Amino acid sequence: MGRRMINSKMLSQSLSQVNKCLLPCNLKLNPVKLAALSRRIYSSVKQLSEYELTEQTTQKSETKELLHSTENKNFGRLHIPVMVEEVINCLSPQSGQRFLDMTFGAGGHSTALLEKASNITIYALDRDPTAYKIAQQLSESYPKQIQALLGQFSQSEALLISSGVEPGTLDGVLLDAGCSSMQFDTPERGFSLQKDGPLDMRMDSDRYPDMPTAADVVNALDQQALASILRTYGEEKHAKKIASAIVQARSIYPITRTQQLASIVAELFCIVSVTVCITLRQLEGSNASLFCTSGAVKRLEVSS
């Protein structure tokens, strides 16, 4: 099977496009243990073709079920955010107010806001096309209250302006940073190391198919660059050890599956989210607060 060639400059740029990675670590790999891990990785590859066929069927079924749920108006029930009550209390929505949900996802927060106060308007932003479709379908039930926006954090200013929103008119902004539950729950998207799937981790691969995948990153970046990613975005004190383990393992066979990567760092019980997206940099480029009223700035709700 041919491997996709990746422009080195593109991969270098991907260093600034890595999402927050949570790695509670205590890694102690020796050559014998690493060799054993590598053999397990190699043997597992033989079963990939058969698994991929099964996985594709499962993914299609999950996608149909998700969209079917939205058609039945179960938007907020698809995923109930952990801190939804705290968010509602913080934003304290009142009739006639306008809010920006910068991470719409499955609509849990937005639905809760709509249920709390009548006649409010929510600008539902998400970079994930699947989430955007859910927002569009929710807007059919709330045509004057939900406006679906497809784009990244740094594009929020332009999207709001195109939607007729003037600076200083929003009453609150909600941001639940990180991957969504439905992204973790869909193996084909490759976000969770607890479920086997292709090592993809792109939030908007449909829109930007040429962007590097997580597999491209872990297979092409040198050890120093990988360590920098883990240390900078994951605050990982064992970044060098982990990067070294990845580089040694990939010298035997390319790392293309989530379970392959998981086996390399299995003892760390990692939940890796090396997505080729720009969550942190996108936040730096977002001027959403400019659209808030002066009294709403204190109610910029950010969670992760």
C-alpha positions, 0 to 999 in steps of 0.5 A, a space after each residue: 500500500 502506497 504512503 501519502 507523501 507529505 510536504 515537509 513545510 506543511 508538517 512543520 506548520 502542523 506543530 502549531 496545529 496540535 490540540 491539547 494532549 492529556 498524558 498522565 505519564 510514568 513511562 519507563 521503556 527499555 529496549 526489550 520492552 520496546 521490541 515486544 511492543 513493536 512485535 505486537 504492533 507488527 502482528 496487529 497490522 495483518 488484521 487491519 484490512 478485515 477490521 477496516 471493512 467492519 469499521 466502515 460499516 459501523 461508522 455508517 450506521 453510527 452516522 445515520 443514527 446520529 442524524 436520525 436523532 437530530 431529526 427527532 429533535 433529541 439534540 440536547 440528549 445526544 450528549 449532556 455536558 458535564 458542567 451544563 448547570 454551571 454554564 447556564 448559571 454563569 451566562 444567565 440567559 434572558 429573553 432577547 439576548 444573543 449568545 455565541 456557542 463557539 463549540 456547538 458539537 451535538 448541541 447540548 449547551 445551546 439546547 440547554 440555553 434555549 430551554 432556560 430562556 425564550 426568545 434568545 438567539 444563539 450563533 452556533 459555531 463549529 468547524 466539524 461538518 457533522 456538528 454543523 449539520 446538527 446545528 442546521 437541523 436544530 435551526 429548523 426547529 428554532 428558525 429565529 433562534 439558532 444560526 448555524 456557522 461552519 468555521 474555525 475559532 479564528 474565523 468567528 469574527 468574519 462569520 459573525 459579521 456576515 451574519 449581521 452581528 455588530 461588535 459589542 452586541 453579544 451578551 455572552 460567549 461559550 467555549 467548551 474547548 477540546 474534542 467532542 463526545 461524538 468525535 471520541 465515540 466514532 472510531 473511524 475518526 481516530 480521536 480515541 486510543 481506547 477504540 481502534 481506528 485510523 490515526 486521523 484526528 482531524 476535526 474538519 477533514 471533509 473541508 481540508 482533506 489535504 491537511 496532515 493526519 495524526 499518522 502523518 505527524 507521528 511518522 514524519 516529524 523528528 524526535 525533537 519536534 514530537 517532544 516539543 508538541 507533547 511538552 508544549 501542548 500536553 505539558 508532558 514532563 516525559 515528552 522526550 521518552 514518549 517521542 523516543 518510543 514513537 520514533 523507535 517503534 515507527 522504525 519497524 513499522 509505520 504507525 497508522 492505527 490508534 491502537 498501535 499508538 496506544 500500545 506504544 504508550 499503553 502503560 501511561 493510560 494515555 488519552 491522546 488528542 494530537 489532532 491536526 487542528 489549531 485549537 490553541 492557535 485558533 483561540 489566539 486568533 479569535 476576536 469573539 469578545 469584541 462582539 460582546 457588550 461591555 457587561 458581557 465580557 465577564 461572562 465569556 465561559 471557557 471550559 475544556 
